[in-house]
Amino acid sequence: MGLTLTLERKGNQGYTIAVGSAALPEIKIDIAALTPEQKANEHLGGRLLLCAAMACFTNTLAADLTQAGVQFKTINARAEIEKEKDSALRTHYSHVDLEVEVDAPEAQQEAFEGVRRGLMGGSLVTYSLEQGIEFDYDIKRGPSRPFDHGSAPEASPPPSPPEPVKSYRGGEGPLFLITAADASRLERLRLLAGEEGFNLLLASDGVYHARAGALERLKALGADKVFVQAEALAPRGLEPTPGVELVDYDRMASLVLEEAERVVVL
């Protein structure tokens, strides 16, 4: 799903950004109200960039903690961005330090640690920034009219719970659980599985391994059934891949605790 935002600026007086979000319909910036000293230290673009990174990362973290059953109270985050000059002497943002603290019970440390490890690969926005985002520019001169941005979208109804897959009760071979996006997990999977058949459960950032075109590779490694955490897809901007079984948290718990004879966490 793509996103479109629009901006309308009135000379040097200020501008309005139509965000199109139900929670934040628009952002109004009153430039005329700022002193010259305030304008020189505003750096609003960098601040909004950090807002996007923190919002996406903590939203993904909260969703993953909830799915893991971690009963957290608060999440606090702090982001700091640095800039430098490149070889063409152009200044650009080059590094972000993101600190996150979660108030969660010590008794749930193991579940928290699993979520923490999975998010070390980043969220949709932070991972996209690390990979680099291409820009296409189209600048025209002429009468300028506000773009049509429409109205804020209505909140989507919660997805229906996936149909339980009653045919799986352990099957042949172990159930491998992957919660991180790095490719080394698949290499470890190949080494551990060997020639043995297995089933695969992708949760948290592990769902990145179920992107379009990836299922054939998983099958080639020997995967019989591939289960994917349904709730982890949307926060990462992913669509369900044909051929996988979408599962909710209760179904994941059943797979790990009841159905699989042996579980290997990668």
C-alpha positions in Angstrom: 0.0 0.0 0.0 1.4 3.4 -1.0 0.8 6.6 0.9 0.2 10.1 -0.5 0.5 13.4 1.5 0.1 16.9 0.2 1.4 20.3 1.3 0.2 23.8 0.6 2.5 26.8 1.4 1.4 30.4 1.5 4.4 32.4 0.6 6.7 32.7 3.7 3.7 32.8 6.1 3.4 29.1 6.7 2.2 25.8 5.3 -0.2 23.0 5.9 0.5 19.3 5.4 -2.5 17.1 4.8 -1.5 13.9 6.5 -4.7 12.0 5.8 -4.4 10.1 9.1 -7.4 9.6 11.3 -5.2 10.2 14.3 -3.4 13.2 12.8 -5.4 14.7 9.9 -3.1 17.7 9.2 0.0 19.6 10.4 0.0 23.4 10.4 3.3 25.3 10.5 3.1 29.1 11.2 6.4 30.4 9.9 5.5 34.1 10.4 5.2 33.6 14.1 8.9 32.5 14.4 11.7 34.9 15.2 14.8 34.8 12.9 16.7 33.0 15.7 14.0 30.4 16.0 13.9 29.8 12.2 17.7 29.2 12.2 17.4 26.4 14.7 14.1 24.9 13.6 15.5 22.0 11.5 11.9 20.8 11.1 12.6 18.3 8.4 15.0 16.4 10.5 12.7 16.5 13.5 9.8 15.1 11.5 12.1 12.4 10.1 12.8 11.4 13.7 9.1 11.5 14.5 8.4 9.1 11.7 11.2 6.7 12.8 10.2 6.7 16.5 6.5 6.4 15.8 7.0 3.4 13.4 9.5 1.7 15.6 7.6 2.0 18.8 4.3 1.0 17.1 5.9 -2.1 15.8 7.5 -2.8 19.1 4.2 -2.4 21.0 2.5 -4.8 18.5 5.2 -7.4 18.8 5.3 -7.2 22.6 1.5 -7.6 22.7 1.7 -10.6 20.4 4.4 -12.1 22.7 2.2 -11.6 25.7 4.5 -9.1 27.3 2.5 -6.8 29.6 4.4 -3.6 29.3 3.3 -0.3 30.9 5.2 2.4 29.0 7.6 2.8 26.1 9.9 5.8 26.0 12.1 6.6 23.1 14.8 9.1 22.3 16.3 9.7 18.8 19.3 11.8 17.8 20.3 12.5 14.2 23.7 13.5 12.9 24.7 15.1 9.6 27.9 15.4 7.6 29.2 16.5 4.2 29.7 14.0 1.3 32.3 14.1 -1.4 30.3 16.7 -3.3 30.3 18.9 -0.2 26.5 18.5 0.2 25.2 18.1 3.8 23.1 15.1 4.5 21.8 13.2 7.4 24.1 10.3 8.0 23.3 8.5 11.3 20.5 8.1 13.9 20.8 6.9 17.4 17.5 5.4 18.7 17.2 4.6 22.4 14.1 2.8 23.6 13.2 1.8 27.2 10.3 -0.5 28.0 8.7 -0.8 31.4 7.9 -4.6 31.4 7.9 -7.3 34.2 11.2 -8.9 34.9 9.4 -12.3 34.9 8.7 -11.8 31.1 12.4 -11.1 30.3 12.7 -14.1 28.0 9.7 -13.1 25.9 10.9 -9.5 25.9 14.3 -10.6 24.7 12.8 -12.5 21.8 11.0 -9.3 20.6 14.1 -7.2 21.2 16.2 -9.4 19.0 13.7 -9.4 16.3 13.5 -5.6 16.2 17.2 -5.2 16.0 16.6 -5.4 12.2 14.5 -2.3 12.4 10.8 -1.4 11.6 9.4 -0.5 8.2 10.5 3.1 8.3 13.9 2.6 10.0 14.8 -0.4 7.8 13.7 1.6 4.7 16.0 4.5 5.8 18.9 2.1 6.3 18.4 0.6 2.9 18.0 4.0 1.2 14.9 5.4 -0.5 14.9 6.6 -4.1 13.3 9.9 -4.9 11.9 11.1 -8.3 11.5 14.9 -8.5 9.0 16.7 -10.7 9.1 20.5 -10.3 7.0 22.8 -12.6 6.4 26.5 -12.9 2.9 27.8 -13.4 -0.4 28.5 -11.6 -0.2 26.4 -8.4 -3.4 24.9 -7.0 -3.8 22.7 -4.0 -3.5 19.0 -4.7 -6.6 16.9 -4.0 -5.8 15.0 -0.8 -9.3 13.7 0.0 -10.4 13.0 3.5 -8.9 11.0 6.3 -9.5 7.3 5.8 -11.9 5.5 8.0 -10.5 3.1 10.5 -10.3 -0.4 9.0 -12.2 -3.1 10.8 -10.0 -5.6 12.5 -9.1 -8.6 10.3 -11.0 -11.8 10.7 -9.1 -14.5 12.5 -7.5 -16.9 10.1 -9.1 -20.3 9.7 -7.3 -22.9 11.9 -5.2 -25.4 10.0 -6.5 -28.6 11.6 -4.5 -30.9 9.4 -1.1 -30.1 11.1 -0.4 -32.0 14.3 3.4 -32.1 14.4 4.0 -33.7 11.0 7.4 -34.9 10.0 10.5 -33.1 11.3 10.8 -30.1 13.6 9.1 -26.7 13.6 11.6 -23.9 13.1 10.7 -20.5 14.5 12.3 -17.4 12.9 11.7 -13.9 14.4 14.4 -11.9 12.6 14.8 -10.7 9.1 18.5 -11.2 8.5 19.5 -13.8 5.8 21.8 -15.6 8.2 18.7 -17.2 9.8 17.9 -19.0 6.5 21.5 -20.2 6.2 21.3 -21.7 9.8 18.0 -23.2 8.9 19.6 -25.0 5.9 22.5 -26.3 8.0 20.3 -27.5 10.9 17.6 -29.0 8.7 19.9 -31.0 6.4 17.9 -33.4 4.4 15.1 -33.6 7.0 11.7 -32.2 6.2 10.4 -29.5 8.5 7.7 -26.9 9.1 8.4 -23.2 9.5 6.8 -20.5 11.6 7.7 -16.8 10.7 6.8 -14.2 13.4 7.7 -10.6 14.2 10.4 -9.5 11.7 10.7 -13.1 10.5 7.7 -12.4 8.2 10.1 -10.6 5.9 11.2 -14.1 4.8 7.7 -14.7 3.4 7.8 -11.8 0.9 6.7 -12.3 -2.7 9.0 -14.8 -4.4 10.5 -16.0 -1.1 8.2 -19.0 -0.7 9.8 -21.0 -3.5 13.2 -20.6 -1.7 11.7 -21.8 1.6 10.2 -24.8 -0.2 13.5 -25.5 -1.8 15.1 -25.6 1.6 12.7 -28.4 2.6 9.9 -26.5 4.2 6.6 -28.5 4.2 4.2 -25.9 5.7 5.1 -22.2 6.2 3.1 -20.5 8.9 3.1 -16.6 9.0 2.0 -14.4 11.9 -0.9 -12.4 10.3 -0.7 -9.5 12.7 3.0 -8.8 11.8 2.4 -8.1 8.1 0.6 -4.8 8.0 2.9 -2.9 10.4 5.8 -3.8 8.1 3.9 -2.9 4.9 3.8 -6.5 3.7 1.0 -8.4 1.9 0.1 -12.0 2.5 2.0 -14.4 0.2 0.0 -17.0 -1.6 0.8 -20.5 -0.3 1.5 -19.7 3.3 -0.8 -20.3 6.3 -1.7 -17.1 8.2 -1.9 -17.6 11.9 -2.9 -15.5 14.9 -1.2 -15.5 18.3 -3.4 -18.2 19.7 -2.6 -20.4 16.8 1.1 -19.7 17.1 0.9 -20.8 20.8 -0.8 -24.0 19.7 1.8 -24.7 17.1 4.7 -24.2 19.5 3.3 -25.6 22.7 1.0 -28.4 21.5 1.2 -29.5 17.9 4.9 -29.6 17.1 6.9 -32.4 18.6 10.1 -30.4 18.5 10.7 -26.6 18.2 13.9 -25.0 17.1 14.2 -21.2 17.6 16.6 -19.5 15.2 
